[in-house]
């Protein structure tokens, strides 16, 4: 017996890319660091907030490739040179966090304040269009 996949359903034509996005998201393997929030900031706006205490703007890169938003952080090792910690509770390890964005969702900008990285997203809402298809005579 073969497994019927989401994109193989006869009423869902052209949704094979959606299935690939779901698989890619499931395989991203985020480990919970750094912690993050996702909130709706307006009717068509969203905000991803990551807790990045100890990181500077120069330590973080944000890229968008093939609808995948990738946030990476790495602190230079020379910043730790000569420091002796008696207790270290603030994580400073490198991280990579990814989010798959839907079609029509764009990155509006990113800001950093008080140890929080905010990435604002906006969804463009297309106008509803009704299209009439003409039938040609055979």
N, C-alpha and C positions, 0 to 999 in steps of 0.2 A: 504494500500500500504506500503510495507516494504522499508526501506532506504537501498540503495546499498552502501556499504562502499568501500573504496579504496582497501582493501585486498580481498574483495569478487569478484572482477572482474575476469572473467574466464581466462584472458590472463596473470594475475599477480599472479603466483603461488609462495607461500612461502614468500610473502611480508607482512604478518600479523605483524611481529615484527616492520616493518617500520611504520605501522599505530599506534602501541602502542607508539613508540618514538615521533611521531608527537603529539599525545594526551598528553603525559607527558610534552613535551616542552610547549604546549599551557597552561597547568595547572600550570606551574612553578611560575607564578604570580610575577615576578620581578618588583619592584616598581620604578626603575630608579636610585637607589642608591646602590653602587657608580656608577658614570658614567663610561662607558667603550668604547673602540675602538676595532675593529677586522680588522686586515690588513693582506694582503698577503705579506709575507716576502721573498719568493722565489717561484719557480715553484711548489714545493710540500710542502711549509712551510707557516704557519700562526702564527700570534701573537695576543694574547688577552692582552690588556692593561687596567688596572683598576686604577682610580684615588683614592688613599687611603691615602690622606694627614692626618698626625697625627697618623697613625698606624705604628707599628714596625713589623719586621719580625716575632717576637714571638707572635704577636697578630693575625696572620693570619694562617689559615690551608687550605691546598689544598688537596682534596681527589678525587679519580677516582674510581667509583663503577658502574658496569653494564653500561659502556659507558657514564655515567653522570659525568662530571667534576663539582665539588662543591667547591666554594671558600667561606670561612666563616671568618668574622673578628669580634673581640670583644676586646675592650680595658679594662684593669683592672680598677675597680672603684677607687682603692686607688691612682691612678695617678691623679685623679681630686680632691682629698681631700685637703682642705685648699686653693684652688684656687677660686678667686672671679672674675667672668667675667663681665665686663661692657657691652660688646657686644660679642655674640658668633655666628660667621658666618661660622666657620669650623665645619662641622658635625663630630661627633665622635660616632654616634650610631652604634650598632651592625648591621652587614649585612650578607646576604647570597645570593650568585649569582650562578646560575647553567647554564651549557651549555651541550647539548647532542652531543657527538662526533660520527661521522660516523665510521663504521668498517674500520680498516686500519689507522685511525688517532690516533697517540700516543703523549703523553706529552713528549717533549724533555727536558724541564727544566723550571725553574722559577727564575726570578731575581727581585730585588727591588732597585730602584734608584730615588732620587728626588721626593718621594711621589707617584711614579708610580710602580705598580706591573705588570711585564711582564711575561706572560706564553706562551712559545713557543710550537707549535704543528707541527708535521710532518706527512705527509700522505705517507705511503708506497705504492708504485705502483707495483702491481703484473705483472709478465710477461704475455703477451697474449698467451693463450694456445688454440690450436684447437684440439678437441678430436673427434675421429671417434668411433661411437657406432656400434658394430657388432650385426647383427640380427641372433638370434639362430633359428635353424629349429625346428618347433613345433612337 
